[in-house]
Amino acid sequence: MTAAPTPLVVVGDALLDHDLCGRAERLAPDAPVPVVHGTRRSSRPGGAALAACLAAADGRPVTLVTALGPDASSDTLRELLAGRVTLVEVPLEGTLSSKTRVLAGDRPLLRLDDGEGRAREATREAVSAIAAAGGVLVADYGRGTADVLRDALTRATAPLVWDPHVRGRPPVPGVRLATPSAQEARAFARRLDDTDSGEAAGLRTAARDARALVAAWGARAVAVTLGDRGALLSHGETPLLVPTPAAATGDPCGAGDRFAAAAAGLLADGALTEAAVQAAVHAATRYVAEGGARAVAVPDRPETGAEPAADGDTTADAVRAAARVRAAGGTVVAAGGCFDLLHAGHVALLQAARRAGDCLVVCVNSDDSVRRRKGDGRPLVPAADRVRVLRALECVDAVAVFDEDTPERILGELRPHIWAKGGDYARTALPEQPLVESWGGQVLLLPYLDGRSTTGLARRAALAPVPNGGRPT
């Protein structure tokens, strides 16, 4: 019988993150900057709050000790964390820090930062949570939470993982594992040695920095994260390179938090450091491949009086549903098409697709997209009605509408594990296949009932005699 995961306490600076995701297909006429349109806004926990949510997604109880105040951003973050983690607050001086990224697809174009709040002081409840912890992760973002609780962290007896930040202080002595990025390790090492050679942060530099930090910090081990190259683990002697299991493309924001959260949880469960780091590298790789921080993002509600989306915002619901299933470790399946005049062939395909996973999202061509593909006489049924019929099917969990000729953009938002197509595509090159495979997804062909097609139904309906001379009955 598998033992229950050890509860984890995450200590650090929470942030509130916003993403404005859209498409950039041209430059502005008045300046050489991209024009981003079709944006969707979502919000998510950031910083230590993201690390806590990712640890909770592993199925373990998580307590987040962080600084929050009476400001609007703190209130929003409390709502986002409700039901995910247990929250222990210390007082915040100022307003909660927030970041807003503007993205075109997965590519960030701009980031706006607001709020410079800092933790003011420790509380008895926070100190008690650390003392009683089965495992502790410090997700330091340089805004004071780890500083005001430093004495309690020094006395902690549970396995302690420290994810440092260049704006923060070094880890307390005796941590089980410190997890700086290569750039962070270089910055901390420079503070120890003013005779920096200026060498780029390659493997040799990371190895020297890790060895120096093990000694300077009194850490039992330092794992320098190297992005798509994996991590370099050092106990102060010859380092161990832990490579990524596969190349993963996508938004890497939060990958360091995913690594640290996985490692901290496994060390709390009693794993050896080498095994914990290897599993953490795999977890961070999957995290990037499956959409990164979008897995914990929540589409923002439109402001009162705002014009509703043309598809009733079902697309935002679909992205949220896929993220929720993915975060719980489930398999997201997507299928696509026009679905004009839904027939038995469609239903059989969708039922088979749903059986392949834990959630089925149907990607539907918009009216303009159908018209470009099928001609001026199509669609026979408008998008709103097609969506309504599809959502009524028991096998369909969510519906997303896309306006392009092919579904690559919406697939990039959903990042399904499986992209299901009818068997009639068996000898056809699918333009979206390389995209789906880029994050480790799989294109899956399913049997398709012969003799069923919307075009055939429409043709037979047009040729059928009209009863009673066309008068209503």
BAMI-157784 format. One record per residue (C-alpha): residue in one letter; x negated, y negated, z negated. Coordinates in Angstrom, 1 decimal. Layout:
BAMI-157784
{node 'A' {X Y Z}}
...
end
This chain:
BAMI-157784
{node 'M' {0.0 0.0 0.0}}
{node 'T' {-1.4 -3.4 1.0}}
{node 'A' {-2.0 -5.8 -1.8}}
{node 'A' {-0.2 -9.1 -1.7}}
{node 'P' {-2.3 -12.1 -0.6}}
{node 'T' {-4.0 -14.1 -3.4}}
{node 'P' {-2.4 -17.5 -4.0}}
{node 'L' {-4.5 -20.4 -2.8}}
{node 'V' {-4.9 -24.0 -4.1}}
{node 'V' {-5.9 -26.5 -1.4}}
{node 'V' {-7.3 -29.7 -2.8}}
{node 'G' {-7.9 -32.7 -0.5}}
{node 'D' {-6.7 -35.7 1.4}}
{node 'A' {-3.4 -35.3 3.2}}
{node 'L' {-2.8 -37.3 6.4}}
{node 'L' {0.3 -37.8 8.6}}
{node 'D' {-0.4 -37.1 12.2}}
{node 'H' {1.7 -38.2 15.2}}
{node 'D' {1.4 -37.0 18.8}}
{node 'L' {2.8 -38.9 21.9}}
{node 'C' {2.6 -36.3 24.7}}
{node 'G' {3.4 -37.1 28.2}}
{node 'R' {2.1 -37.1 31.8}}
{node 'A' {-0.5 -39.4 33.4}}
{node 'E' {-0.4 -39.4 37.2}}
{node 'R' {-1.4 -42.9 38.1}}
{node 'L' {-3.4 -45.9 36.9}}
{node 'A' {-1.8 -49.2 35.7}}
{node 'P' {-1.8 -51.9 38.4}}
{node 'D' {-3.2 -54.5 36.0}}
{node 'A' {-6.0 -52.5 34.4}}
{node 'P' {-7.9 -49.2 35.1}}
{node 'V' {-6.0 -47.3 32.4}}
{node 'P' {-3.7 -44.3 32.8}}
{node 'V' {0.1 -44.8 32.7}}
{node 'V' {1.6 -42.2 30.4}}
{node 'H' {5.3 -41.4 31.0}}
{node 'G' {7.9 -38.8 29.9}}
{node 'T' {6.5 -38.9 26.4}}
{node 'R' {7.8 -36.8 23.5}}
{node 'R' {6.8 -37.8 20.0}}
{node 'S' {6.2 -35.3 17.2}}
{node 'S' {4.9 -35.5 13.7}}
{node 'R' {2.9 -33.0 11.7}}
{node 'P' {0.9 -32.6 8.5}}
{node 'G' {-2.7 -33.6 8.9}}
{node 'G' {-6.0 -33.2 7.0}}
{node 'A' {-5.6 -31.2 3.8}}
{node 'A' {-1.9 -30.8 4.4}}
{node 'L' {-2.6 -29.1 7.8}}
{node 'A' {-5.1 -26.8 6.1}}
{node 'A' {-2.5 -25.9 3.5}}
{node 'C' {0.2 -25.2 6.1}}
{node 'L' {-2.1 -23.0 8.1}}
{node 'A' {-3.1 -21.0 4.9}}
{node 'A' {0.7 -20.6 4.1}}
{node 'A' {1.3 -19.3 7.7}}
{node 'D' {-1.0 -16.4 6.8}}
{node 'G' {1.7 -15.3 4.4}}
{node 'R' {0.1 -16.4 1.1}}
{node 'P' {1.5 -18.7 -1.6}}
{node 'V' {-0.2 -22.1 -1.3}}
{node 'T' {-0.3 -25.1 -3.7}}
{node 'L' {-1.5 -28.4 -2.2}}
{node 'V' {-3.1 -30.9 -4.6}}
{node 'T' {-3.2 -34.3 -2.8}}
{node 'A' {-2.7 -38.0 -3.2}}
{node 'L' {0.7 -39.4 -2.1}}
{node 'G' {2.5 -42.7 -2.8}}
{node 'P' {5.8 -44.5 -2.5}}
{node 'D' {5.2 -45.5 1.2}}
{node 'A' {7.2 -44.3 4.2}}
{node 'S' {4.4 -42.1 5.6}}
{node 'S' {4.1 -40.3 2.2}}
{node 'D' {7.9 -39.7 2.2}}
{node 'T' {7.7 -38.3 5.8}}
{node 'L' {4.9 -36.0 4.9}}
{node 'R' {6.8 -34.7 1.8}}
{node 'E' {9.7 -33.8 4.2}}
{node 'L' {7.4 -32.0 6.5}}
{node 'L' {5.8 -30.0 3.7}}
{node 'A' {9.1 -29.0 2.0}}
{node 'G' {9.6 -25.3 2.0}}
{node 'R' {6.0 -24.6 3.3}}
{node 'V' {3.8 -25.3 0.2}}
{node 'T' {4.1 -26.2 -3.4}}
{node 'L' {3.1 -29.8 -3.8}}
{node 'V' {1.1 -31.2 -6.8}}
{node 'E' {0.6 -35.0 -6.4}}
{node 'V' {-2.0 -37.3 -7.7}}
{node 'P' {-1.3 -41.1 -7.4}}
{node 'L' {-2.3 -42.9 -4.2}}
{node 'E' {-3.7 -46.4 -4.1}}
{node 'G' {-2.4 -48.1 -0.9}}
{node 'T' {-0.6 -46.4 2.0}}
{node 'L' {-1.1 -42.8 3.3}}
{node 'S' {-3.5 -42.6 6.2}}
{node 'S' {-1.8 -41.7 9.5}}
{node 'K' {-3.1 -41.0 13.0}}
{node 'T' {-1.3 -41.4 16.3}}
{node 'R' {-2.7 -39.6 19.4}}
{node 'V' {-1.6 -40.4 22.9}}
{node 'L' {-2.1 -37.3 25.1}}
{node 'A' {-1.7 -36.5 28.8}}
{node 'G' {-1.1 -32.7 28.7}}
{node 'D' {-3.7 -31.4 26.3}}
{node 'R' {-6.1 -34.3 26.9}}
{node 'P' {-6.3 -37.1 24.3}}
{node 'L' {-6.5 -40.6 25.8}}
{node 'L' {-6.3 -42.8 22.7}}
{node 'R' {-6.0 -42.6 18.9}}
{node 'L' {-4.5 -45.2 16.6}}
{node 'D' {-5.3 -45.1 12.9}}
{node 'D' {-3.2 -46.7 10.1}}
{node 'G' {-3.4 -46.7 6.3}}
{node 'E' {-6.5 -46.7 4.1}}
{node 'G' {-5.0 -45.3 0.9}}
{node 'R' {-7.2 -43.5 -1.6}}
{node 'A' {-6.6 -41.2 -4.6}}
{node 'R' {-6.5 -43.3 -7.8}}
{node 'E' {-6.9 -40.7 -10.6}}
{node 'A' {-6.6 -37.1 -11.6}}
{node 'T' {-3.5 -35.8 -13.4}}
{node 'R' {-3.1 -33.0 -15.9}}
{node 'E' {-0.9 -31.0 -13.6}}
{node 'A' {-3.6 -31.1 -10.8}}
{node 'V' {-6.4 -30.1 -13.2}}
{node 'S' {-4.2 -27.2 -14.5}}
{node 'A' {-3.5 -26.0 -10.9}}
{node 'I' {-7.2 -25.8 -10.1}}
{node 'A' {-8.0 -24.0 -13.4}}
{node 'A' {-5.3 -21.3 -12.7}}
{node 'A' {-6.1 -20.8 -9.0}}
{node 'G' {-7.0 -17.4 -7.5}}
{node 'G' {-8.9 -19.2 -4.7}}
{node 'V' {-9.6 -22.9 -4.0}}
{node 'L' {-10.2 -24.7 -0.7}}
{node 'V' {-11.4 -28.3 -0.8}}
{node 'A' {-10.4 -30.0 2.5}}
{node 'D' {-12.2 -33.3 2.0}}
{node 'Y' {-11.4 -36.1 4.3}}
{node 'G' {-13.3 -38.8 2.4}}
{node 'R' {-10.3 -40.5 0.8}}
{node 'G' {-11.0 -39.7 -2.8}}
{node 'T' {-8.9 -36.7 -3.9}}
{node 'A' {-11.9 -34.4 -4.3}}
{node 'D' {-13.8 -37.2 -6.1}}
{node 'V' {-11.1 -37.8 -8.8}}
{node 'L' {-10.9 -34.0 -9.3}}
{node 'R' {-14.6 -33.3 -9.1}}
{node 'D' {-15.0 -32.3 -12.8}}
{node 'A' {-12.1 -29.8 -12.5}}
{node 'L' {-13.6 -28.4 -9.3}}
{node 'T' {-17.0 -28.0 -10.9}}
{node 'R' {-15.4 -25.9 -13.7}}
{node 'A' {-13.3 -23.8 -11.3}}
{node 'T' {-14.0 -20.0 -11.7}}
{node 'A' {-12.1 -18.9 -8.5}}
{node 'P' {-13.9 -18.5 -5.2}}
{node 'L' {-14.4 -22.0 -3.9}}
{node 'V' {-14.7 -23.0 -0.2}}
{node 'W' {-15.6 -26.6 0.6}}
{node 'D' {-14.9 -28.2 4.0}}
{node 'P' {-16.9 -31.5 3.7}}
{node 'H' {-16.5 -34.8 5.5}}
{node 'V' {-19.3 -37.3 6.2}}
{node 'R' {-17.3 -40.0 4.4}}
{node 'G' {-17.1 -37.8 1.3}}
{node 'R' {-19.5 -36.5 -1.3}}
{node 'P' {-21.4 -33.2 -1.0}}
{node 'P' {-19.8 -30.1 -2.4}}
{node 'V' {-20.1 -29.3 -6.1}}
{node 'P' {-22.9 -26.9 -7.0}}
{node 'G' {-22.2 -23.2 -6.7}}
{node 'V' {-19.5 -23.2 -4.0}}
{node 'R' {-19.0 -19.7 -2.4}}
{node 'L' {-19.0 -21.2 1.1}}
{node 'A' {-19.3 -24.7 2.7}}
{node 'T' {-18.0 -25.2 6.2}}
{node 'P' {-19.3 -28.3 7.9}}
{node 'S' {-19.2 -28.8 11.6}}
{node 'A' {-22.5 -29.1 13.5}}
{node 'Q' {-22.1 -32.8 13.6}}
{node 'E' {-21.3 -33.0 9.9}}
{node 'A' {-24.2 -30.7 8.9}}
{node 'R' {-26.6 -32.9 11.0}}
{node 'A' {-25.3 -36.1 9.2}}
{node 'F' {-25.7 -34.5 5.7}}
{node 'A' {-29.2 -33.1 6.6}}
{node 'R' {-30.3 -36.6 7.8}}
{node 'R' {-29.5 -38.0 4.3}}
{node 'L' {-31.9 -35.4 2.9}}
{node 'D' {-34.8 -36.1 5.4}}
{node 'D' {-35.4 -39.5 6.8}}
{node 'T' {-37.9 -38.1 9.3}}
{node 'D' {-35.2 -36.9 11.7}}
{node 'S' {-36.6 -35.7 15.0}}
{node 'G' {-33.5 -36.8 16.9}}
{node 'E' {-33.1 -33.3 18.4}}
{node 'A' {-29.6 -32.5 19.7}}
{node 'A' {-27.3 -30.4 17.5}}
{node 'G' {-28.1 -27.0 19.1}}
{node 'L' {-28.4 -23.6 17.4}}
{node 'R' {-31.9 -24.2 16.1}}
{node 'T' {-30.9 -27.5 14.6}}
{node 'A' {-27.8 -26.0 13.1}}
{node 'A' {-29.9 -23.2 11.5}}
{node 'R' {-32.3 -25.7 10.0}}
{node 'D' {-29.5 -27.9 8.7}}
{node 'A' {-27.6 -24.9 7.2}}
{node 'R' {-30.8 -23.7 5.4}}
{node 'A' {-31.5 -27.2 4.0}}
{node 'L' {-27.9 -27.7 2.8}}
{node 'V' {-27.8 -24.3 1.1}}
{node 'A' {-30.7 -25.5 -1.0}}
{node 'A' {-29.6 -29.1 -1.5}}
{node 'W' {-26.0 -28.2 -2.4}}
{node 'G' {-26.7 -25.1 -4.5}}
{node 'A' {-24.2 -23.3 -2.2}}
{node 'R' {-24.2 -19.6 -2.0}}
{node 'A' {-23.6 -19.9 1.8}}
{node 'V' {-23.1 -22.5 4.5}}
{node 'A' {-21.2 -21.7 7.7}}
{node 'V' {-21.8 -24.4 10.4}}
{node 'T' {-18.9 -24.3 12.9}}
{node 'L' {-19.9 -24.6 16.5}}
{node 'G' {-16.7 -25.1 18.4}}
{node 'D' {-16.3 -22.6 21.2}}
{node 'R' {-19.6 -21.0 20.3}}
{node 'G' {-18.3 -19.7 17.0}}
{node 'A' {-20.1 -20.3 13.6}}
{node 'L' {-23.6 -19.9 12.2}}
{node 'L' {-23.7 -18.4 8.7}}
{node 'S' {-26.7 -19.0 6.4}}
{node 'H' {-27.5 -17.9 2.9}}
{node 'G' {-30.7 -19.8 3.1}}
{node 'E' {-32.7 -17.3 5.1}}
{node 'T' {-32.3 -15.9 8.6}}
{node 'P' {-28.8 -17.1 9.8}}
{node 'L' {-26.1 -14.9 11.3}}
{node 'L' {-24.4 -16.1 14.5}}
{node 'V' {-20.7 -15.2 14.7}}
{node 'P' {-19.5 -15.8 18.3}}
{node 'T' {-16.0 -16.4 19.4}}
{node 'P' {-14.2 -13.3 20.6}}
{node 'A' {-13.1 -15.0 23.8}}
{node 'A' {-13.1 -18.4 25.5}}
{node 'A' {-10.1 -20.4 24.4}}
{node 'T' {-9.0 -23.6 26.2}}
{node 'G' {-6.6 -26.1 24.6}}
{node 'D' {-6.4 -28.7 22.0}}
{node 'P' {-9.1 -28.1 19.3}}
{node 'C' {-7.6 -30.6 16.8}}
{node 'G' {-7.4 -28.8 13.4}}
{node 'A' {-9.6 -25.8 14.4}}
{node 'G' {-12.0 -26.6 11.5}}
{node 'D' {-9.0 -26.5 9.1}}
{node 'R' {-7.9 -23.2 10.6}}
{node 'F' {-11.4 -21.8 10.1}}
{node 'A' {-11.7 -23.0 6.5}}
{node 'A' {-8.2 -21.9 5.5}}
{node 'A' {-8.7 -18.4 6.8}}
{node 'A' {-12.1 -18.1 5.2}}
{node 'A' {-10.9 -19.4 1.8}}
{node 'G' {-7.9 -17.0 1.8}}
{node 'L' {-10.0 -14.0 2.6}}
{node 'L' {-12.7 -14.8 0.0}}
{node 'A' {-9.9 -15.2 -2.6}}
{node 'D' {-8.7 -11.7 -1.6}}
{node 'G' {-12.2 -10.3 -2.3}}
{node 'A' {-13.7 -10.2 1.2}}
{node 'L' {-17.4 -10.4 1.7}}
{node 'T' {-18.6 -13.7 3.1}}
{node 'E' {-19.7 -12.2 6.4}}
{node 'A' {-16.4 -10.6 7.0}}
{node 'A' {-14.5 -13.7 6.0}}
{node 'V' {-16.5 -15.9 8.4}}
{node 'Q' {-16.0 -13.4 11.3}}
{node 'A' {-12.2 -13.3 10.7}}
{node 'A' {-12.1 -17.1 10.4}}
{node 'V' {-13.8 -17.5 13.8}}
{node 'H' {-11.2 -15.2 15.3}}
{node 'A' {-8.4 -17.1 13.6}}
{node 'A' {-9.7 -20.5 14.8}}
{node 'T' {-10.0 -19.1 18.4}}
{node 'R' {-6.4 -17.8 18.3}}
{node 'Y' {-5.3 -21.1 16.9}}
{node 'V' {-6.7 -23.1 19.8}}
{node 'A' {-5.5 -20.6 22.4}}
{node 'E' {-1.9 -20.7 21.0}}
{node 'G' {-1.5 -24.5 21.0}}
{node 'G' {-3.5 -25.7 18.0}}
{node 'A' {-1.8 -28.2 15.7}}
{node 'R' {1.4 -28.2 17.8}}
{node 'A' {2.3 -24.9 16.0}}
{node 'V' {3.1 -27.0 12.9}}
{node 'A' {4.4 -30.1 14.7}}
{node 'V' {8.1 -31.2 14.4}}
{node 'P' {9.7 -33.2 17.2}}
{node 'D' {10.8 -36.6 15.8}}
{node 'R' {14.5 -37.3 15.6}}
{node 'P' {15.6 -40.1 17.9}}
{node 'E' {16.4 -43.4 16.3}}
{node 'T' {20.0 -44.2 15.7}}
{node 'G' {21.6 -45.6 18.8}}
{node 'A' {18.8 -44.3 21.1}}
{node 'E' {20.0 -42.8 24.3}}
{node 'P' {20.1 -39.0 24.1}}
{node 'A' {17.9 -36.9 26.4}}
{node 'A' {19.5 -35.7 29.6}}
{node 'D' {19.3 -32.1 28.5}}
{node 'G' {20.6 -32.8 25.0}}
{node 'D' {17.0 -32.5 23.7}}
{node 'T' {17.1 -28.7 24.1}}
{node 'T' {13.5 -28.9 25.4}}
{node 'A' {12.3 -30.4 22.1}}
{node 'D' {14.3 -27.7 20.2}}
{node 'A' {12.6 -25.0 22.4}}
{node 'V' {9.1 -26.3 21.7}}
{node 'R' {9.9 -26.3 18.0}}
{node 'A' {11.4 -22.8 18.0}}
{node 'A' {8.3 -21.5 19.8}}
{node 'A' {6.0 -23.2 17.3}}
{node 'R' {8.0 -21.7 14.4}}
{node 'V' {7.8 -18.2 15.7}}
{node 'R' {4.1 -18.5 16.6}}
{node 'A' {3.3 -19.9 13.1}}
{node 'A' {5.1 -16.8 11.6}}
{node 'G' {2.9 -14.5 13.6}}
{node 'G' {5.7 -13.5 16.1}}
{node 'T' {5.5 -13.1 19.9}}
{node 'V' {6.9 -15.9 22.0}}
{node 'V' {8.3 -14.8 25.4}}
{node 'A' {9.3 -17.3 28.2}}
{node 'A' {11.1 -16.7 31.4}}
{node 'G' {12.0 -19.2 34.1}}
{node 'G' {14.2 -20.0 37.1}}
{node 'C' {17.1 -22.0 38.5}}
{node 'F' {19.8 -19.8 37.0}}
{node 'D' {22.4 -21.4 39.4}}
{node 'L' {25.5 -19.1 39.1}}
{node 'L' {24.3 -16.8 36.4}}
{node 'H' {24.8 -13.2 37.5}}
{node 'A' {24.0 -9.6 36.3}}
{node 'G' {20.5 -9.7 37.7}}
{node 'H' {19.7 -12.7 35.6}}
{node 'V' {21.2 -11.2 32.5}}
{node 'A' {19.3 -7.9 32.9}}
{node 'L' {16.0 -9.8 33.3}}
{node 'L' {16.6 -11.9 30.2}}
{node 'Q' {17.7 -9.0 28.1}}
{node 'A' {14.5 -7.1 29.0}}
{node 'A' {12.4 -10.2 28.4}}
{node 'R' {13.8 -10.7 24.9}}
{node 'R' {13.0 -7.1 24.0}}
{node 'A' {9.3 -7.8 24.8}}
{node 'G' {8.9 -10.2 21.8}}
{node 'D' {10.5 -12.1 18.9}}
{node 'C' {11.8 -15.2 20.7}}
{node 'L' {12.9 -15.9 24.3}}
{node 'V' {12.7 -19.4 25.7}}
{node 'V' {14.2 -19.8 29.1}}
{node 'C' {12.6 -22.5 31.3}}
{node 'V' {15.2 -24.0 33.7}}
{node 'N' {14.6 -26.1 36.8}}
{node 'S' {16.3 -29.6 36.5}}
{node 'D' {18.9 -30.6 39.2}}
{node 'D' {16.2 -32.5 41.1}}
{node 'S' {13.8 -29.6 41.0}}
{node 'V' {16.5 -27.2 42.3}}
{node 'R' {17.4 -29.6 45.0}}
{node 'R' {13.8 -29.8 46.2}}
{node 'R' {13.4 -26.0 46.2}}
{node 'K' {16.8 -24.9 47.5}}
{node 'G' {18.1 -27.8 49.6}}
{node 'D' {20.6 -30.6 49.4}}
{node 'G' {23.5 -28.2 48.7}}
{node 'R' {22.0 -27.0 45.4}}
{node 'P' {22.4 -26.7 42.5}}
{node 'L' {26.0 -25.5 42.6}}
{node 'V' {26.1 -25.9 38.8}}
{node 'P' {24.6 -29.0 37.1}}
{node 'A' {21.7 -28.5 34.6}}
{node 'A' {23.8 -29.3 31.5}}
{node 'D' {26.3 -26.5 32.4}}
{node 'R' {23.5 -24.1 33.2}}
{node 'V' {21.8 -24.8 29.9}}
{node 'R' {25.1 -24.3 28.0}}
{node 'V' {25.8 -20.9 29.7}}
{node 'L' {22.2 -19.7 29.0}}
{node 'R' {22.3 -20.7 25.4}}
{node 'A' {25.5 -18.7 24.9}}
{node 'L' {23.7 -15.5 25.8}}
{node 'E' {22.7 -13.5 22.7}}
{node 'C' {19.3 -12.7 24.1}}
{node 'V' {18.3 -16.3 24.6}}
{node 'D' {16.8 -18.2 21.6}}
{node 'A' {16.2 -21.6 23.3}}
{node 'V' {16.3 -23.3 26.7}}
{node 'A' {13.8 -25.9 28.1}}
{node 'V' {14.4 -28.0 31.2}}
{node 'F' {11.6 -29.0 33.5}}
{node 'D' {11.6 -31.5 36.3}}
{node 'E' {8.6 -30.4 38.3}}
{node 'D' {8.5 -27.8 41.1}}
{node 'T' {6.6 -25.3 39.0}}
{node 'P' {6.8 -24.8 35.2}}
{node 'E' {3.1 -25.3 34.3}}
{node 'R' {3.7 -28.5 32.2}}
{node 'I' {6.5 -27.0 30.0}}
{node 'L' {4.5 -23.7 29.7}}
{node 'G' {1.6 -25.8 28.4}}
{node 'E' {3.9 -27.1 25.6}}
{node 'L' {5.4 -23.8 24.8}}
{node 'R' {2.2 -21.6 25.2}}
{node 'P' {4.1 -18.3 25.2}}
{node 'H' {2.4 -15.1 24.6}}
{node 'I' {4.3 -13.5 27.5}}
{node 'W' {5.5 -15.1 30.7}}
{node 'A' {8.2 -12.8 32.1}}
{node 'K' {9.0 -12.6 35.8}}
{node 'G' {11.3 -10.4 37.9}}
{node 'G' {9.8 -7.4 39.7}}
{node 'D' {10.5 -9.1 43.0}}
{node 'Y' {7.4 -11.2 42.3}}
{node 'A' {5.1 -8.1 42.2}}
{node 'R' {3.3 -9.0 45.5}}
{node 'T' {3.4 -12.8 45.0}}
{node 'A' {0.6 -14.9 43.6}}
{node 'L' {2.1 -16.9 40.7}}
{node 'P' {0.6 -20.4 40.4}}
{node 'E' {1.2 -20.4 36.7}}
{node 'Q' {-0.7 -17.1 36.0}}
{node 'P' {-4.2 -18.7 35.5}}
{node 'L' {-2.6 -21.2 33.0}}
{node 'V' {-0.9 -18.5 31.0}}
{node 'E' {-4.0 -16.4 30.8}}
{node 'S' {-6.2 -19.4 29.8}}
{node 'W' {-4.8 -19.2 26.2}}
{node 'G' {-4.7 -15.4 26.1}}
{node 'G' {-1.1 -15.1 27.4}}
{node 'Q' {0.1 -12.2 29.6}}
{node 'V' {2.3 -12.3 32.7}}
{node 'L' {4.7 -9.5 32.6}}
{node 'L' {6.8 -8.2 35.5}}
{node 'L' {10.2 -6.8 34.6}}
{node 'P' {12.7 -4.7 36.7}}
{node 'Y' {15.1 -6.8 38.8}}
{node 'L' {18.6 -5.5 39.9}}
{node 'D' {18.7 -5.2 43.6}}
{node 'G' {21.4 -6.9 45.6}}
{node 'R' {22.1 -9.7 43.1}}
{node 'S' {21.3 -13.3 44.1}}
{node 'T' {22.8 -16.7 43.7}}
{node 'T' {22.5 -17.4 47.5}}
{node 'G' {24.4 -14.2 48.3}}
{node 'L' {27.1 -15.0 45.8}}
{node 'A' {27.5 -18.5 47.2}}
{node 'R' {27.7 -17.2 50.8}}
{node 'R' {30.4 -14.6 49.9}}
{node 'A' {32.4 -17.2 48.0}}
{node 'A' {32.3 -19.5 51.0}}
{node 'L' {33.5 -16.9 53.4}}
{node 'A' {36.2 -15.6 51.1}}
{node 'P' {39.8 -16.5 52.2}}
{node 'V' {41.5 -19.2 50.2}}
{node 'P' {44.8 -17.9 48.7}}
{node 'N' {48.0 -19.9 49.0}}
{node 'G' {46.5 -22.2 51.6}}
{node 'G' {44.2 -23.7 49.0}}
{node 'R' {47.0 -24.8 46.7}}
{node 'P' {46.4 -24.5 42.9}}
{node 'T' {47.9 -21.5 41.2}}
end
